[in-house]
Amino acid sequence: MFLLNTVAGNSICWVNTVCYIVVTRNFPLDQQVAVGITTSYQGLTMKIYAVVVDELFASWSSAADRSYLLLDALFPLLVSALSLVLMASDFSSSSPPSAGGFLMLFIITTVTGVYAVMSSVSARLWSLFRYSGMVFTFGLLLAPLAVPATVYLKGKFVAWFLSSGGYEVDLEEVKAKVEGKGVEDEGVEVGPLLLVKEEVGVKEMVQRTEFWLYVFVYFLGPTIGIVYLNNLGQIAESRRCYQTASLVSLSSSFTFFGRLLPSLLDYFFSRSKYLPPRPALLLLLTAPITAALFLLLNSSHAALYTSTAVIGICTGAITSIAVSITSELFGSRNFAVNHNVVVANIPVGSFCFGYLAAQVYESETLAGESKCMGMSCYRRTFLVWGQLSCFGVVLAFLLYNRTRVFYGKRLKALNSFLNH
């Protein structure tokens, strides 16, 4: 188990870093949109596993852990092989970024999220149709591949149509115009990002007040949310809520929507003066996590489900916007290293907050019993987490106050460039 977790944790860091770099380099003007769409599917993993185990391994109900380990062995291998095939093919020469493509992806991901939530809330209804849930889930997961394929084929068809009519088409020139290259002659400065606060490396970044405010907001907000979601099964059991599968699926579905939400706002309202800057969104999303942690002091199952949904959606949203905040505050040149330093707070927080929860859980377990049952198992933990999260809200306000002037200038520069 130790070796499995070590390899898996290392792999997660590599995969996330590569994905973030690909997004920031290839979609500079639609960075938040691309990040939100791609990372939103991370929040759907638990839902996918739950569907497969419920429908394909129903006879293994007495050994569900073996089913999940089998999926852990097979799914990453299959997906990696598919990704290698796609990445080895060069579609970029004839398929520049498409706004319509992003819109189609939003529709597909939204439908996927709605299905995930509905099937989690009304699990009994969906369970009446054997294998239908798994088929529909995998159909939705594969649907996004149709978008780049359509854009690619459309580019090929347009090139063939024009060339057959005697027109000569330079696809590289078309791509350069779409990406904004070649407009420097008109006096517009174009770069990988229109405006960043500063381009700094790790040494300079850790000397900035904004960095420490940002890290501790992350540490005392979404990291606590992640620890809560990681311990959701044991928390539900201690409260005698035995629909653990539906609760975990619910958290997975709302995390999915949370990761997608900032991208929807950015896509439709990125040029609006009414859209709050990302540090303000960080503040607005950290506050509900605090409220949800205190709501868990209520013993009802409704409070458990509500808190899980709120923590899931807010944690997912903050994870999504964090990528853009890092690149906007500290630059995109050293983004990979900088962001990994920022998110290093997650394993540190997981250890600290998880250890606290474990100590409280064990102290409340009756002598001779292997499990703790009742509200007392996590009451003190939720109180401490909630109070720490309150402090995180204060730090989020300070971060917003220190960066609001920069984000005001950035919005003006972005609107000026797009209008030009």
Salt bridges, closest charged atoms under 4 A:
GLU173 OE2 - LYS177 NZ 3.52
GLU179 OE2 - LYS175 NZ 3.94
GLU179 OE1 - LYS181 NZ 3.41
GLU186 OE1 - HIS420 NE2 3.18
GLU198 OE2 - ARG208 NE 2.70
GLU210 OE2 - LYS197 NZ 3.62
GLU210 OE2 - ARG402 NH2 3.40
GLU237 OE2 - LYS371 NZ 2.87
ASP266 OD1 - ARG278 NH1 3.31
GLU328 OE2 - ARG278 NH2 2.79
GLU328 OE2 - ARG410 NH2 3.68
GLU364 OE2 - ARG380 NH2 3.14
